[in-house]
Amino acid sequence: MDDPYRVGPTSSAALDGPAPRPAIGALGYGRWAGAAPASRRDRRSALHEALPHIRKEISQ
């Protein structure tokens, strides 16, 4: 019995084109770049600082 709502494999050739973009692009980078601080902290140094606290919480 075939379920018409079941998702199946397809190819990009079977699609009409790229997915339409939403009118409000929450994932767009332009607005985020304007709202973000001028300098962001390096992720490695932030992780290095956070790991001891994370390990302490996990071990409790």
N, CA, C and O atoms as a GROMACS GRO file, in nm:
protein
  240
    1MET      N    1   0.085  -0.118   0.000
    1MET     CA    2   0.000   0.000   0.000
    1MET      C    3   0.089   0.124   0.000
    1MET      O    4   0.168   0.145   0.093
    2ASP      N    5   0.077   0.205  -0.102
    2ASP     CA    6   0.158   0.327  -0.113
    2ASP      C    7   0.092   0.442  -0.036
    2ASP      O    8  -0.027   0.467  -0.050
    3ASP      N    9   0.172   0.509   0.042
    3ASP     CA   10   0.126   0.626   0.117
    3ASP      C   11   0.160   0.749   0.034
    3ASP      O   12   0.278   0.778   0.014
    4PRO      N   13   0.059   0.824  -0.016
    4PRO     CA   14   0.087   0.941  -0.100
    4PRO      C   15   0.158   1.054  -0.026
    4PRO      O   16   0.212   1.145  -0.089
    5TYR      N   17   0.158   1.050   0.106
    5TYR     CA   18   0.222   1.156   0.185
    5TYR      C   19   0.363   1.119   0.231
    5TYR      O   20   0.430   1.200   0.295
    6ARG      N   21   0.406   1.001   0.198
    6ARG     CA   22   0.539   0.957   0.238
    6ARG      C   23   0.645   1.029   0.154
    6ARG      O   24   0.632   1.039   0.032
    7VAL      N   25   0.748   1.077   0.219
    7VAL     CA   26   0.855   1.146   0.150
    7VAL      C   27   0.947   1.043   0.086
    7VAL      O   28   0.983   0.943   0.148
    8GLY      N   29   0.982   1.067  -0.037
    8GLY     CA   30   1.068   0.975  -0.108
    8GLY      C   31   1.185   1.047  -0.172
    8GLY      O   32   1.189   1.170  -0.173
    9PRO      N   33   1.278   0.972  -0.225
    9PRO     CA   34   1.395   1.033  -0.289
    9PRO      C   35   1.356   1.105  -0.418
    9PRO      O   36   1.259   1.069  -0.485
   10THR      N   37   1.432   1.206  -0.450
   10THR     CA   38   1.413   1.280  -0.575
   10THR      C   39   1.548   1.336  -0.617
   10THR      O   40   1.647   1.322  -0.546
   11SER      N   41   1.550   1.398  -0.731
   11SER     CA   42   1.674   1.461  -0.779
   11SER      C   43   1.649   1.610  -0.797
   11SER      O   44   1.534   1.654  -0.803
   12SER      N   45   1.754   1.687  -0.805
   12SER     CA   46   1.737   1.831  -0.825
   12SER      C   47   1.680   1.859  -0.964
   12SER      O   48   1.619   1.964  -0.986
   13ALA      N   49   1.700   1.768  -1.059
   13ALA     CA   50   1.644   1.786  -1.193
   13ALA      C   51   1.492   1.778  -1.192
   13ALA      O   52   1.426   1.834  -1.279
   14ALA      N   53   1.435   1.709  -1.093
   14ALA     CA   54   1.290   1.695  -1.084
   14ALA      C   55   1.224   1.820  -1.027
   14ALA      O   56   1.102   1.834  -1.035
   15LEU      N   57   1.300   1.910  -0.972
   15LEU     CA   58   1.246   2.032  -0.914
   15LEU      C   59   1.240   2.142  -1.018
   15LEU      O   60   1.314   2.140  -1.116
   16ASP      N   61   1.150   2.240  -0.996
   16ASP     CA   62   1.134   2.350  -1.090
   16ASP      C   63   1.247   2.451  -1.084
   16ASP      O   64   1.269   2.524  -1.181
   17GLY      N   65   1.317   2.455  -0.976
   17GLY     CA   66   1.424   2.553  -0.959
   17GLY      C   67   1.454   2.569  -0.812
   17GLY      O   68   1.409   2.489  -0.730
   18PRO      N   69   1.530   2.672  -0.776
   18PRO     CA   70   1.561   2.691  -0.635
   18PRO      C   71   1.435   2.724  -0.555
   18PRO      O   72   1.338   2.777  -0.609
   19ALA      N   73   1.438   2.693  -0.428
   19ALA     CA   74   1.325   2.723  -0.342
   19ALA      C   75   1.304   2.873  -0.333
   19ALA      O   76   1.401   2.949  -0.328
   20PRO      N   77   1.179   2.918  -0.331
   20PRO     CA   78   1.155   3.061  -0.319
   20PRO      C   79   1.200   3.111  -0.182
   20PRO      O   80   1.182   3.043  -0.081
   21ARG      N   81   1.257   3.230  -0.181
   21ARG     CA   82   1.305   3.289  -0.056
   21ARG      C   83   1.189   3.357   0.014
   21ARG      O   84   1.103   3.416  -0.052
   22PRO      N   85   1.184   3.352   0.147
   22PRO     CA   86   1.075   3.419   0.220
   22PRO      C   87   1.089   3.571   0.212
   22PRO      O   88   1.199   3.625   0.195
   23ALA      N   89   0.976   3.638   0.223
   23ALA     CA   90   0.977   3.785   0.218
   23ALA      C   91   1.057   3.843   0.334
   23ALA      O   92   1.124   3.945   0.318
   24ILE      N   93   1.049   3.780   0.450
   24ILE     CA   94   1.125   3.824   0.566
   24ILE      C   95   1.238   3.726   0.585
   24ILE      O   96   1.218   3.616   0.639
   25GLY      N   97   1.356   3.763   0.543
   25GLY     CA   98   1.470   3.672   0.548
   25GLY      C   99   1.539   3.673   0.683
   25GLY      O  100   1.641   3.740   0.699
   26ALA      N  101   1.485   3.600   0.779
   26ALA     CA  102   1.545   3.594   0.912
   26ALA      C  103   1.683   3.531   0.908
   26ALA      O  104   1.765   3.555   0.996
   27LEU      N  105   1.709   3.450   0.806
   27LEU     CA  106   1.838   3.385   0.796
   27LEU      C  107   1.939   3.465   0.714
   27LEU      O  108   2.055   3.426   0.702
   28GLY      N  109   1.895   3.576   0.659
   28GLY     CA  110   1.984   3.660   0.581
   28GLY      C  111   2.095   3.719   0.667
   28GLY      O  112   2.071   3.753   0.782
   29TYR      N  113   2.214   3.732   0.613
   29TYR     CA  114   2.328   3.779   0.690
   29TYR      C  115   2.332   3.932   0.701
   29TYR      O  116   2.389   3.985   0.796
   30GLY      N  117   2.273   4.003   0.606
   30GLY     CA  118   2.282   4.148   0.601
   30GLY      C  119   2.237   4.217   0.728
   30GLY      O  120   2.310   4.302   0.781
   31ARG      N  121   2.122   4.185   0.778
   31ARG     CA  122   2.072   4.250   0.900
   31ARG      C  123   2.150   4.205   1.022
   31ARG      O  124   2.175   4.285   1.112
   32TRP      N  125   2.189   4.079   1.026
   32TRP     CA  126   2.266   4.029   1.139
   32TRP      C  127   2.400   4.101   1.149
   32TRP      O  128   2.444   4.136   1.258
   33ALA      N  129   2.464   4.124   1.036
   33ALA     CA  130   2.594   4.191   1.036
   33ALA      C  131   2.581   4.332   1.093
   33ALA      O  132   2.671   4.379   1.163
   34GLY      N  133   2.471   4.399   1.066
   34GLY     CA  134   2.450   4.533   1.119
   34GLY      C  135   2.417   4.534   1.266
   34GLY      O  136   2.443   4.633   1.335
   35ALA      N  137   2.359   4.425   1.317
   35ALA     CA  138   2.318   4.419   1.457
   35ALA      C  139   2.426   4.361   1.548
   35ALA      O  140   2.423   4.382   1.669
   36ALA      N  141   2.519   4.289   1.491
   36ALA     CA  142   2.622   4.222   1.570
   36ALA      C  143   2.727   4.321   1.618
   36ALA      O  144   2.750   4.423   1.553
   37PRO      N  145   2.792   4.290   1.729
   37PRO     CA  146   2.902   4.377   1.773
   37PRO      C  147   3.012   4.382   1.668
   37PRO      O  148   3.028   4.289   1.588
   38ALA      N  149   3.086   4.489   1.668
   38ALA     CA  150   3.190   4.507   1.566
   38ALA      C  151   3.295   4.397   1.573
   38ALA      O  152   3.343   4.350   1.470
   39SER      N  153   3.331   4.356   1.693
   39SER     CA  154   3.430   4.248   1.704
   39SER      C  155   3.370   4.133   1.783
   39SER      O  156   3.313   4.152   1.890
   40ARG      N  157   3.384   4.016   1.729
   40ARG     CA  158   3.334   3.897   1.796
   40ARG      C  159   3.449   3.825   1.862
   40ARG      O  160   3.562   3.825   1.812
   41ARG      N  161   3.419   3.764   1.973
   41ARG     CA  162   3.520   3.689   2.047
   41ARG      C  163   3.556   3.562   1.970
   41ARG      O  164   3.471   3.499   1.908
   42ASP      N  165   3.682   3.528   1.976
   42ASP     CA  166   3.729   3.407   1.910
   42ASP      C  167   3.664   3.286   1.977
   42ASP      O  168   3.667   3.274   2.100
   43ARG      N  169   3.607   3.198   1.899
   43ARG     CA  170   3.536   3.083   1.954
   43ARG      C  171   3.627   2.990   2.033
   43ARG      O  172   3.584   2.928   2.130
   44ARG      N  173   3.753   2.980   1.992
   44ARG     CA  174   3.844   2.890   2.063
   44ARG      C  175   3.874   2.940   2.204
   44ARG      O  176   3.876   2.861   2.299
   45SER      N  177   3.896   3.070   2.218
   45SER     CA  178   3.923   3.122   2.352
   45SER      C  179   3.798   3.115   2.440
   45SER      O  180   3.808   3.090   2.560
   46ALA      N  181   3.680   3.136   2.382
   46ALA     CA  182   3.556   3.125   2.458
   46ALA      C  183   3.534   2.981   2.504
   46ALA      O  184   3.494   2.957   2.618
   47LEU      N  185   3.561   2.886   2.416
   47LEU     CA  186   3.546   2.746   2.452
   47LEU      C  187   3.648   2.705   2.559
   47LEU      O  188   3.615   2.632   2.652
   48HIS      N  189   3.770   2.753   2.544
   48HIS     CA  190   3.875   2.724   2.642
   48HIS      C  191   3.835   2.775   2.781
   48HIS      O  192   3.862   2.710   2.882
   49GLU      N  193   3.772   2.890   2.786
   49GLU     CA  194   3.727   2.946   2.914
   49GLU      C  195   3.605   2.872   2.968
   49GLU      O  196   3.593   2.854   3.089
   50ALA      N  197   3.516   2.828   2.881
   50ALA     CA  198   3.391   2.766   2.924
   50ALA      C  199   3.406   2.619   2.964
   50ALA      O  200   3.332   2.571   3.050
   51LEU      N  201   3.500   2.548   2.904
   51LEU     CA  202   3.512   2.404   2.929
   51LEU      C  203   3.528   2.365   3.076
   51LEU      O  204   3.463   2.271   3.120
   52PRO      N  205   3.612   2.433   3.153
   52PRO     CA  206   3.622   2.395   3.294
   52PRO      C  207   3.488   2.406   3.368
   52PRO      O  208   3.457   2.322   3.453
   53HIS      N  209   3.409   2.507   3.337
   53HIS     CA  210   3.278   2.524   3.400
   53HIS      C  211   3.183   2.413   3.356
   53HIS      O  212   3.106   2.361   3.437
   54ILE      N  213   3.189   2.377   3.230
   54ILE     CA  214   3.104   2.270   3.177
   54ILE      C  215   3.141   2.138   3.242
   54ILE      O  216   3.054   2.062   3.284
   55ARG      N  217   3.269   2.110   3.250
   55ARG     CA  218   3.316   1.984   3.311
   55ARG      C  219   3.274   1.977   3.458
   55ARG      O  220   3.236   1.871   3.507
   56LYS      N  221   3.282   2.090   3.527
   56LYS     CA  222   3.243   2.093   3.669
   56LYS      C  223   3.095   2.061   3.684
   56LYS      O  224   3.056   1.984   3.772
   57GLU      N  225   3.012   2.118   3.598
   57GLU     CA  226   2.867   2.093   3.605
   57GLU      C  227   2.836   1.947   3.572
   57GLU      O  228   2.748   1.887   3.634
   58ILE      N  229   2.905   1.891   3.476
   58ILE     CA  230   2.879   1.753   3.435
   58ILE      C  231   2.917   1.656   3.547
   58ILE      O  232   2.849   1.557   3.569
   59SER      N  233   3.025   1.685   3.617
   59SER     CA  234   3.074   1.593   3.720
   59SER      C  235   2.992   1.597   3.850
   59SER      O  236   3.010   1.511   3.936
   60GLN      N  237   2.905   1.694   3.864
   60GLN     CA  238   2.826   1.706   3.989
   60GLN      C  239   2.716   1.604   3.993
   60GLN      O  240   2.639   1.599   4.089
   0.00000   0.00000   0.00000
